[in-house]
Amino acid sequence: TVINTYVSQNSGAGRPERGPAYAWNGLWIALAYWLALLVPCGFALPWIFRVSGMDPEQARLGGTFGQILIFGSVLTMWTRAVSQFFYGMHKAGIVLIAGVAANVLNLVLNCTLIYGSGPMPAEFGAFGRLCHAIASGLGLPPLGITGSAIGTVIATAVELAIPMSVFLGPRLNALYRTRTQWRPSRGHIRDLLRIGWPIGLMFGNEMICWGYFMVYLVSHFGKLHATAGWIAHQYMQLSFMPAVGISVACTAVVGKYMGMGRPDLAANRAWLALRLAMGYMAICAVVFVVFRGQLVGLFIQSDTAPGDVAEVVRLGSLFLIATAAFQAFDAMAMTTSGALRGAGDTVYPGMATMVLSWVVIVGGGTAMVEFRPGLSSLGPWIAAASYIILLSLLLLGRFLTGKWKGLRLLDHAAGVSAA
């Protein structure tokens, strides 16, 4: 994600032609990371799920689904890398087009590959009949969850191809020499790793801790708790993704003004982004509380036993209330983190996230399970809410110190001698 930082700062400094080298070297870093870590993890994933205490059938399905996605994840990382270039250049529309096209394709492929030429759920209507016709014409058998993963990887390849074709197209190449900067560069890789490692650690560490939270702490209480937890988690993702977009935009705008030497304008735009994100997520919080039962019910299959439906709705409603409690704080954490990242201030957010996630999500969540079993799976959700609230306050405090305003990232960047 710090590709955005370097591209936007160079753009603000009047040197946009230096941006493509960071995108290319981001691709090289992603490839190396995929080969060294993710491919081995993919092979180990079924074993990880089996020993985690998950329901055996869920572990089998999760292992199958996860392996395919992990083996195809180099496409996901490449997509993110080239997308960060366009964010930094303030050309997010290209990423939007690619994302919408890929998601539409993913929907069609999932339906087609999951059900194949077999029976299609009647509630899918005309869309289901279309997918069934495609599958029958191609002679595709029902692949179940395997088909879902395959469809997602194919759609991701399309999501990568669209911005990459623009990136390598004649117009951008003429303006910024995008085709000639493909070679690995030690200086650009060093730049990306120098401020990128805390952000990578932050995101990776959060995924591990949230995975432990969902797979072990919440699922520890049984399949219905796990189902309700994943439903709430989906709504949590739905609510924060637009705020993530605001955070990315904040990184690009702050980076541009920092490159121009105008930290005052960078701060002004960061506060605007913070108000937008917190206002949006506060509305999400109200929706989660008021319509919690209906929202949970949307994810429950029609043939589920009535007793199970009632329990999932009860648990999911409690989880959505807990999620609502930290919505505005989540917006604060994401936006201030994006602003700090635009200035190149990444170590403090990365370290704060790592320490708090292990202490509060893992440690606090485990303590809730062990010492407050009467709360059942709600206990870990309380710990998760506490984590986000504490993190947001720490990041806001860091932003308010103003130390980020004195950073001069490009003074030590690759190619500075050519200025």
Secondary structure per residue as TSV (DSSP state, phi and psi in degrees):
chain	resnum	aa	ss	phi	psi
A	1	T	-	360.0	-19.5
A	2	V	H	-77.5	-3.7
A	3	I	H	-55.3	-43.4
A	4	N	H	-53.9	-45.5
A	5	T	H	-59.7	-51.0
A	6	Y	H	-69.3	-38.7
A	7	V	H	-65.8	-46.1
A	8	S	H	-67.5	-39.7
A	9	Q	H	-67.6	-40.1
A	10	N	H	-66.2	-35.9
A	11	S	H	-64.0	-44.8
A	12	G	H	-64.1	-30.5
A	13	A	T	-82.5	0.4
A	14	G	T	82.5	19.6
A	15	R	-	-127.0	55.7
A	16	P	G	-63.5	-21.5
A	17	E	G	-67.8	-11.7
A	18	R	G	-84.8	-9.9
A	19	G	H	-68.0	-43.4
A	20	P	H	-57.3	-31.8
A	21	A	H	-61.2	-34.0
A	22	Y	H	-71.1	-36.7
A	23	A	H	-64.6	-46.6
A	24	W	H	-60.7	-44.5
A	25	N	H	-72.5	-23.8
A	26	G	H	-64.2	-38.1
A	27	L	H	-63.6	-41.2
A	28	W	H	-66.3	-40.9
A	29	I	H	-62.0	-43.0
A	30	A	H	-62.1	-42.1
A	31	L	H	-62.8	-44.6
A	32	A	H	-63.7	-41.9
A	33	Y	H	-64.0	-42.0
A	34	W	I	-61.3	-47.1
A	35	L	I	-67.9	-40.6
A	36	A	I	-78.6	-34.0
A	37	L	I	-120.7	-48.9
A	38	L	I	-73.1	-39.0
A	39	V	H	-61.6	-48.3
A	40	P	H	-59.2	-38.6
A	41	C	H	-64.1	-35.2
A	42	G	H	-61.0	-42.5
A	43	F	H	-67.3	-31.3
A	44	A	H	-86.6	-9.7
A	45	L	H	-59.0	-46.3
A	46	P	H	-57.2	-39.3
A	47	W	H	-65.9	-41.1
A	48	I	H	-59.1	-44.6
A	49	F	H	-66.9	-37.2
A	50	R	H	-65.0	-40.2
A	51	V	H	-86.8	-3.9
A	52	S	T	-81.3	-8.2
A	53	G	T	92.2	7.3
A	54	M	-	-67.8	159.2
A	55	D	-	-55.6	133.1
A	56	P	H	-53.7	-41.5
A	57	E	H	-69.7	-39.9
A	58	Q	H	-63.6	-38.4
A	59	A	H	-63.7	-41.1
A	60	R	H	-65.0	-46.6
A	61	L	H	-66.8	-41.6
A	62	G	H	-63.5	-38.6
A	63	G	H	-63.9	-43.7
A	64	T	H	-63.7	-50.0
A	65	F	H	-62.7	-47.2
A	66	G	H	-65.3	-38.2
A	67	Q	H	-60.4	-45.4
A	68	I	H	-63.5	-43.3
A	69	L	H	-65.8	-39.6
A	70	I	H	-67.6	-42.0
A	71	F	H	-66.6	-25.9
A	72	G	T	-95.5	5.3
A	73	S	H	-71.7	-15.9
A	74	V	H	-61.7	-33.1
A	75	L	H	-66.7	-38.9
A	76	T	H	-62.8	-45.7
A	77	M	H	-67.7	-39.3
A	78	W	H	-63.3	-39.3
A	79	T	H	-60.1	-44.6
A	80	R	H	-65.1	-38.3
A	81	A	H	-64.7	-49.4
A	82	V	H	-70.8	-29.8
A	83	S	H	-64.3	-38.9
A	84	Q	H	-63.5	-30.9
A	85	F	H	-61.8	-47.7
A	86	F	H	-68.0	-34.4
A	87	Y	H	-60.6	-46.8
A	88	G	H	-63.1	-29.0
A	89	M	T	-87.6	3.3
A	90	H	T	62.0	39.5
A	91	K	-	-123.5	56.1
A	92	A	H	-70.8	-17.4
A	93	G	H	-59.7	-33.7
A	94	I	H	-64.3	-40.9
A	95	V	H	-66.9	-38.2
A	96	L	H	-61.0	-47.8
A	97	I	H	-59.4	-44.8
A	98	A	H	-63.8	-41.8
A	99	G	H	-66.1	-43.6
A	100	V	H	-65.2	-46.0
A	101	A	H	-60.4	-42.6
A	102	A	H	-67.0	-38.1
A	103	N	H	-70.5	-37.7
A	104	V	H	-62.9	-46.4
A	105	L	H	-61.8	-40.9
A	106	N	H	-60.6	-40.5
A	107	L	H	-61.7	-46.3
A	108	V	H	-65.5	-45.7
A	109	L	H	-64.7	-39.9
A	110	N	H	-61.5	-49.8
A	111	C	H	-61.0	-43.6
A	112	T	H	-66.2	-44.5
A	113	L	H	-82.0	-32.8
A	114	I	H	-65.5	-49.4
A	115	Y	H	-95.8	-21.1
A	116	G	T	55.1	-141.7
A	117	S	T	-89.4	8.8
A	118	G	S	-82.0	-169.7
A	119	P	-	-60.9	138.1
A	120	M	-	-109.7	134.8
A	121	P	-	-53.5	132.6
A	122	A	G	-61.9	-31.5
A	123	E	G	-69.6	-9.8
A	124	F	G	-74.3	-19.5
A	125	G	H	59.9	-138.7
A	126	A	H	-62.7	-35.1
A	127	F	H	-63.1	-42.5
A	128	G	H	-63.8	-38.8
A	129	R	H	-66.1	-36.7
A	130	L	H	-63.0	-47.8
A	131	C	H	-64.0	-38.0
A	132	H	H	-65.3	-39.4
A	133	A	H	-64.4	-40.5
A	134	I	H	-63.4	-47.0
A	135	A	H	-64.1	-41.1
A	136	S	H	-66.2	-40.5
A	137	G	H	-63.9	-33.3
A	138	L	H	-92.4	-5.3
A	139	G	T	67.3	37.4
A	140	L	-	-86.6	130.3
A	141	P	-	-80.2	161.6
A	142	P	-	-65.2	126.9
A	143	L	-	-108.1	-6.6
A	144	G	T	61.4	-140.6
A	145	I	H	-66.3	-24.6
A	146	T	H	-63.0	-41.4
A	147	G	H	-63.5	-35.5
A	148	S	H	-61.9	-45.0
A	149	A	H	-66.2	-42.6
A	150	I	H	-62.2	-43.7
A	151	G	H	-60.7	-39.2
A	152	T	H	-66.3	-41.0
A	153	V	H	-65.7	-41.6
A	154	I	H	-62.9	-44.0
A	155	A	H	-63.5	-35.8
A	156	T	H	-64.4	-37.3
A	157	A	H	-60.8	-38.5
A	158	V	H	-68.6	-40.3
A	159	E	H	-61.5	-30.7
A	160	L	H	-77.5	-40.5
A	161	A	H	-63.6	-35.8
A	162	I	H	-66.0	-56.3
A	163	P	H	-67.7	-29.9
A	164	M	H	-66.9	-35.4
A	165	S	H	-67.0	-34.8
A	166	V	H	-71.9	-42.6
A	167	F	H	-57.8	-40.5
A	168	L	T	-93.2	-0.8
A	169	G	S	-65.6	165.4
A	170	P	H	-63.4	-32.8
A	171	R	H	-68.1	-52.0
A	172	L	H	-69.4	-32.8
A	173	N	H	-64.4	-39.9
A	174	A	H	-66.0	-35.2
A	175	L	H	-80.6	-40.9
A	176	Y	H	-127.9	6.1
A	177	R	-	55.3	51.0
A	178	T	T	-70.2	-23.6
A	179	R	T	-86.6	-18.1
A	180	T	S	-100.2	-2.4
A	181	Q	-	-106.9	28.0
A	182	W	-	-78.4	-19.8
A	183	R	S	-69.0	144.0
A	184	P	-	-59.0	136.3
A	185	S	-	-125.2	121.1
A	186	R	H	-60.2	-38.8
A	187	G	H	-66.3	-43.4
A	188	H	H	-70.9	-37.0
A	189	I	H	-64.3	-40.2
A	190	R	H	-62.2	-42.2
A	191	D	H	-59.6	-48.5
A	192	L	H	-63.5	-40.7
A	193	L	H	-73.5	-31.2
A	194	R	H	-62.1	-43.2
A	195	I	H	-108.2	-7.3
A	196	G	H	-88.9	-24.5
A	197	W	H	-61.5	-37.8
A	198	P	H	-66.5	-34.7
A	199	I	H	-70.0	-42.5
A	200	G	H	-61.0	-41.9
A	201	L	H	-63.2	-39.7
A	202	M	H	-62.8	-52.1
A	203	F	H	-66.4	-45.6
A	204	G	H	-63.9	-42.2
A	205	N	H	-64.8	-41.2
A	206	E	H	-62.3	-39.8
A	207	M	H	-63.6	-40.1
A	208	I	H	-64.9	-46.5
A	209	C	H	-68.4	-41.4
A	210	W	H	-68.3	-33.3
A	211	G	H	-63.4	-44.4
A	212	Y	H	-61.1	-40.7
A	213	F	I	-59.7	-47.8
A	214	M	I	-78.0	-46.5
A	215	V	I	-75.8	-38.8
A	216	Y	I	-102.6	-54.6
A	217	L	I	-67.6	-51.3
A	218	V	I	-74.7	-45.8
A	219	S	G	-68.7	-15.3
A	220	H	G	-55.8	-26.9
A	221	F	G	-93.7	4.9
A	222	G	-	120.3	171.0
A	223	K	H	-62.8	-39.8
A	224	L	H	-66.4	-37.5
A	225	H	H	-64.8	-41.6
A	226	A	H	-63.0	-44.0
A	227	T	H	-61.6	-48.1
A	228	A	H	-62.7	-37.6
A	229	G	H	-64.2	-43.7
A	230	W	H	-67.6	-33.6
A	231	I	H	-62.6	-48.3
A	232	A	H	-61.9	-37.6
A	233	H	H	-63.3	-38.5
A	234	Q	H	-63.3	-41.6
A	235	Y	H	-68.5	-34.5
A	236	M	H	-62.0	-42.8
A	237	Q	H	-65.5	-42.1
A	238	L	H	-59.6	-38.8
A	239	S	H	-73.8	-37.0
A	240	F	H	-90.7	-11.3
A	241	M	H	-63.5	-43.7
A	242	P	H	-60.9	-34.9
A	243	A	H	-67.8	-33.1
A	244	V	H	-61.7	-40.1
A	245	G	H	-60.6	-41.6
A	246	I	H	-64.3	-37.8
A	247	S	H	-63.8	-43.1
A	248	V	H	-62.8	-43.8
A	249	A	H	-62.4	-37.8
A	250	C	H	-62.9	-41.6
A	251	T	H	-58.9	-45.8
A	252	A	H	-65.8	-42.2
A	253	V	H	-72.1	-45.4
A	254	V	H	-61.4	-42.6
A	255	G	H	-59.9	-42.4
A	256	K	H	-62.3	-46.0
A	257	Y	H	-72.7	-30.4
A	258	M	H	-67.6	-38.0
A	259	G	H	-63.5	-31.2
A	260	M	T	-79.6	-8.8
A	261	G	T	77.6	30.8
A	262	R	-	-123.8	71.5
A	263	P	H	-64.1	-22.2
A	264	D	H	-66.0	-43.5
A	265	L	H	-68.7	-35.0
A	266	A	H	-60.6	-44.0
A	267	A	H	-65.0	-40.6
A	268	N	H	-60.3	-44.9
A	269	R	H	-70.8	-32.2
A	270	A	H	-64.7	-41.8
A	271	W	H	-65.5	-37.0
A	272	L	H	-62.8	-45.4
A	273	A	H	-61.0	-39.4
A	274	L	H	-63.0	-42.3
A	275	R	H	-65.1	-41.3
A	276	L	H	-62.4	-49.0
A	277	A	H	-65.0	-44.2
A	278	M	H	-68.5	-36.4
A	279	G	H	-63.6	-44.5
A	280	Y	H	-62.6	-47.8
A	281	M	H	-74.0	-23.4
A	282	A	H	-66.1	-38.2
A	283	I	H	-63.7	-42.0
A	284	C	H	-58.5	-40.3
A	285	A	H	-60.7	-43.2
A	286	V	H	-63.5	-43.7
A	287	V	H	-61.7	-42.0
A	288	F	H	-60.7	-38.4
A	289	V	H	-77.2	-46.9
A	290	V	H	-70.3	-40.1
A	291	F	T	-112.0	27.6
A	292	R	H	-58.7	-43.7
A	293	G	H	-64.2	-46.0
A	294	Q	H	-64.6	-39.4
A	295	L	H	-63.4	-43.4
A	296	V	H	-65.2	-40.9
A	297	G	H	-61.4	-26.3
A	298	L	T	-62.6	-24.8
A	299	F	T	-94.0	-2.5
A	300	I	S	-94.8	129.1
A	301	Q	-	-67.8	149.9
A	302	S	T	-66.9	-23.6
A	303	D	T	-93.5	10.8
A	304	T	S	-71.6	141.1
A	305	A	-	-59.1	138.5
A	306	P	H	-53.5	-40.3
A	307	G	H	-63.7	-39.6
A	308	D	H	-67.4	-38.5
A	309	V	H	-59.9	-47.4
A	310	A	H	-61.3	-40.4
A	311	E	H	-70.9	-41.7
A	312	V	H	-64.0	-41.1
A	313	V	H	-64.5	-41.2
A	314	R	H	-63.0	-49.0
A	315	L	H	-67.3	-46.1
A	316	G	H	-61.2	-35.1
A	317	S	H	-65.1	-41.4
A	318	L	H	-62.7	-42.2
A	319	F	H	-65.6	-37.1
A	320	L	H	-68.6	-34.0
A	321	I	H	-64.6	-43.1
A	322	A	H	-62.6	-39.4
A	323	T	H	-64.8	-40.1
A	324	A	H	-60.9	-31.9
A	325	A	H	-63.5	-26.7
A	326	F	T	-113.3	11.6
A	327	Q	H	-59.1	-52.0
A	328	A	H	-64.7	-35.6
A	329	F	H	-68.5	-36.9
A	330	D	H	-61.8	-42.4
A	331	A	H	-60.4	-41.2
A	332	M	H	-62.6	-44.9
A	333	A	H	-63.8	-45.6
A	334	M	H	-66.9	-41.3
A	335	T	H	-71.2	-45.8
A	336	T	H	-65.8	-34.8
A	337	S	H	-63.8	-42.2
A	338	G	H	-63.5	-39.9
A	339	A	H	-64.6	-45.5
A	340	L	H	-63.2	-37.6
A	341	R	H	-65.1	-37.2
A	342	G	H	-62.3	-30.0
A	343	A	H	-86.6	-10.9
A	344	G	T	92.6	9.6
A	345	D	-	-90.9	93.3
A	346	T	-	-119.7	-21.3
A	347	V	H	-66.7	-48.4
A	348	Y	H	-60.1	-50.5
A	349	P	H	-58.8	-40.0
A	350	G	H	-64.2	-45.4
A	351	M	H	-68.3	-40.2
A	352	A	H	-62.8	-41.6
A	353	T	H	-65.3	-44.0
A	354	M	H	-62.7	-48.6
A	355	V	H	-65.1	-47.9
A	356	L	H	-66.6	-38.9
A	357	S	I	-64.0	-38.8
A	358	W	I	-75.5	-39.0
A	359	V	I	-72.2	-45.0
A	360	V	I	-93.6	-50.1
A	361	I	I	-69.3	-56.4
A	362	V	I	-74.1	-55.4
A	363	G	I	-66.6	-50.7
A	364	G	I	-66.0	-40.4
A	365	G	H	-64.5	-41.3
A	366	T	H	-65.3	-39.6
A	367	A	H	-62.9	-38.3
A	368	M	H	-61.3	-43.6
A	369	V	H	-64.8	-40.8
A	370	E	H	-78.7	-42.3
A	371	F	H	-106.6	-15.1
A	372	R	-	-127.9	57.5
A	373	P	G	-63.3	-20.1
A	374	G	G	-65.0	-24.2
A	375	L	G	-77.9	-12.1
A	376	S	T	48.9	-134.5
A	377	S	T	-73.2	-10.7
A	378	L	H	-69.3	-29.1
A	379	G	H	-55.7	-51.9
A	380	P	H	-59.7	-33.7
A	381	W	H	-66.6	-34.4
A	382	I	H	-64.4	-41.1
A	383	A	H	-63.5	-41.4
A	384	A	H	-62.9	-41.9
A	385	A	H	-62.6	-40.4
A	386	S	H	-63.2	-38.8
A	387	Y	H	-59.8	-49.2
A	388	I	H	-66.2	-39.4
A	389	I	H	-63.5	-46.6
A	390	L	H	-64.3	-42.6
A	391	L	H	-62.8	-42.8
A	392	S	H	-62.0	-39.1
A	393	L	H	-68.0	-38.1
A	394	L	H	-65.6	-43.9
A	395	L	H	-68.5	-37.9
A	396	L	H	-64.2	-40.7
A	397	G	H	-60.2	-40.9
A	398	R	H	-63.2	-42.9
A	399	F	H	-62.9	-40.7
A	400	L	H	-68.6	-22.4
A	401	T	H	-64.7	-27.6
A	402	G	-	75.7	8.3
A	403	K	G	-62.2	-30.0
A	404	W	G	-64.1	-23.8
A	405	K	G	-66.7	-23.2
A	406	G	G	-90.9	-0.3
A	407	L	-	-74.4	140.1
A	408	R	-	-126.6	80.3
A	409	L	G	-63.0	-41.6
A	410	L	G	-73.3	-15.5
A	411	D	G	-63.2	-23.7
A	412	H	G	-118.5	15.5
A	413	A	S	-85.3	162.9
A	414	A	T	-62.9	139.6
A	415	G	T	82.0	4.5
A	416	V	G	-64.3	-27.5
A	417	S	G	-67.2	-17.5
A	418	A	G	-83.4	-4.3
A	419	A	-	-66.3	360.0
